[in-house]
Amino acid sequence: MTVVRTLRPKSYKRMGVTLLALAVDIAVTAAILLSIYYCNYIVPHKFDIPNFSLMTAVFPQRAAKTSFLA
């Protein structure tokens, strides 16, 4: 007596659930990466230090004297 094992037909419902889970995973990953890009590079930074000379900020009197010499 031999036992013959037959393959069950593929469940397309299970494949659809797997593809849906994969699509959701890719969408969430893309959303996270785009939000990091948006926050770091697109949005203007409100608390950026304006471009100023270090000498005038640290030594205002010395900078004033040297500016008259120039």
Secondary structure in CASP SS format (residue, H / E / C, confidence):
PFRMAT SS
TARGET T0000
AUTHOR 0000-0000-0000
METHOD secondary structure of the structure
MODEL  1
M C 1.00
T C 1.00
V C 1.00
V C 1.00
R C 1.00
T C 1.00
L C 1.00
R C 1.00
P C 1.00
K C 1.00
S C 1.00
Y H 1.00
K H 1.00
R H 1.00
M H 1.00
G H 1.00
V H 1.00
T H 1.00
L H 1.00
L H 1.00
A H 1.00
L H 1.00
A H 1.00
V H 1.00
D H 1.00
I H 1.00
A H 1.00
V H 1.00
T H 1.00
A H 1.00
A H 1.00
I H 1.00
L H 1.00
L H 1.00
S H 1.00
I H 1.00
Y H 1.00
Y H 1.00
C H 1.00
N H 1.00
Y H 1.00
I H 1.00
V C 1.00
P C 1.00
H C 1.00
K C 1.00
F C 1.00
D C 1.00
I C 1.00
P C 1.00
N C 1.00
F C 1.00
S C 1.00
L H 1.00
M H 1.00
T H 1.00
A H 1.00
V H 1.00
F C 1.00
P H 1.00
Q H 1.00
R H 1.00
A H 1.00
A H 1.00
K H 1.00
T H 1.00
S H 1.00
F H 1.00
L H 1.00
A C 1.00
END
